[in-house]
Amino acid sequence: MDKYDSIDLDILQELNSDFKKSLAEVGKKVGLSHAAVKYRIDQMRSKDLISRSYNLNINKLNLQFFCLIMHVNEKERLKEEFSNCPKVMAYYDTIGDYNLMILLLVENLQTAEAMLSHCPLFSGWSIQKKVLLPLLNYSRKYRQINLSYREKGKKNPCKKMDSKFCLKCEAYKQGRCCGCPTMPGYKGNFK
C-alpha cells in the first residue's frame, strides 16, 4: 500500500506553509538534501499521493459557497454532468433522506437561487427534493476551482444548454442571475 511517512509529511507541511520555498530550504528544515526532497516529491506524485495545483483566494473573487443537498433518481448521470460545471466544486454521495450533496461556488444568493430554478442542470434529473444552504464561514481561504471551461476551442460543458441559453433566461434578463461562465454575456467573476 502506498502511504506517507513522517518525512513526507514534514516536506508537505513546509511546502504548504510557503509554496515558494526552494527544495534546498525545505531540505534544510527536514534534514535532507534538495535532491532527496525532489525524489520524495516525485515519488509521492507518481503514486498519486499528491498533486500540484494553484488555489485562488475566494474572498478576493467575491464568490460564496453554497451546499446543495438533494434526493435524485439519476445520481450517476447527474454527477457526470456536474463534473463539467464551473460552479460545482465537489459532490458527495450521502445516505438518508438526501442522496447527493454538492458544493457550489457562486457569485451570490440570487444567482444560486436562479440556477436552481432556471438552469437545466439543476432543475431536471428527477430531482425529488433539494435544499440550498449558504456556507457563511468557509474554513479555507484558498481553493482550487475548475477553470477548464476557459480552454480555447472548448465547447459548452453543459450538454443541456445551447450557447444562448442564459441570454434567453428570464432570471438573467431581470438581473437576478449572472449567467454561466461558459455562455456569452456572462456578468460574474469567473471570466
Residue pairs with C-beta under 8 A, 6 or more apart in sequence:
2 47
2 48
2 49
3 49
4 12
4 44
4 49
7 30
7 32
7 40
8 40
8 44
8 49
10 29
10 30
11 26
11 30
11 32
11 37
11 40
11 41
12 44
12 50
14 21
14 25
14 26
14 29
14 30
15 21
15 26
22 34
23 34
23 37
23 38
23 41
24 34
26 34
26 37
27 33
27 34
27 36
27 37
30 37
32 40
41 50
44 50
45 51
45 52
53 144
54 144
55 142
55 143
55 144
56 142
56 143
56 144
56 145
57 141
57 142
58 65
58 105
58 138
58 141
58 142
58 143
58 145
59 141
61 189
62 107
62 189
63 105
63 106
63 107
63 189
64 105
64 106
64 107
64 108
64 109
64 112
64 134
64 135
65 89
65 103
65 104
65 105
65 106
65 134
65 135
65 138
66 103
66 104
66 105
66 106
66 109
66 112
66 132
66 133
66 134
66 135
67 101
67 102
67 103
67 104
67 132
67 133
67 135
68 101
68 102
68 104
68 116
68 122
68 130
68 131
68 132
68 133
69 94
69 98
69 100
69 101
69 102
69 130
69 131
69 133
70 98
70 99
70 100
70 101
70 102
70 127
70 128
70 129
70 130
70 131
71 97
71 98
71 99
71 100
71 127
71 128
71 129
71 130
72 78
72 99
72 100
72 125
72 126
72 127
72 128
73 125
73 126
73 128
74 125
74 126
75 93
75 99
75 100
77 125
78 100
78 125
79 91
79 100
81 121
81 125
81 158
81 159
81 160
82 88
82 91
82 102
82 121
83 91
84 149
84 157
84 158
85 121
85 146
85 157
85 158
86 145
86 146
86 147
86 148
86 149
86 157
86 180
86 181
86 182
86 190
87 104
87 105
87 106
87 115
87 180
87 181
87 190
88 102
88 103
88 104
88 146
89 103
89 104
89 105
89 143
89 145
89 146
90 102
90 103
91 100
91 101
91 102
91 103
92 100
92 101
92 102
92 103
93 99
93 100
94 100
94 101
97 129
98 129
98 131
104 112
104 115
105 143
105 145
106 112
106 115
107 178
107 188
107 189
108 178
109 134
110 176
110 177
111 176
111 177
111 178
111 188
112 132
112 134
113 132
113 176
114 169
114 171
114 172
114 176
114 177
115 121
115 122
115 177
116 122
116 123
116 130
116 132
117 123
117 171
118 169
118 170
118 171
118 172
118 177
119 161
119 180
120 158
120 160
120 161
120 165
121 158
121 160
121 161
122 130
124 160
145 190
147 190
148 154
148 157
149 157
149 181
149 182
150 181
156 162
156 163
156 182
156 183
157 182
158 180
158 182
161 180
161 183
163 183
163 184
164 183
164 184
165 180
165 183
166 172
166 177
166 179
166 180
166 183
166 184
166 185
166 186
167 179
167 183
167 184
167 185
169 177
169 179
171 177
172 178
172 179
172 185
178 186
178 187
178 188
179 185
179 186
179 187
179 188
180 186
181 188
181 190
181 191
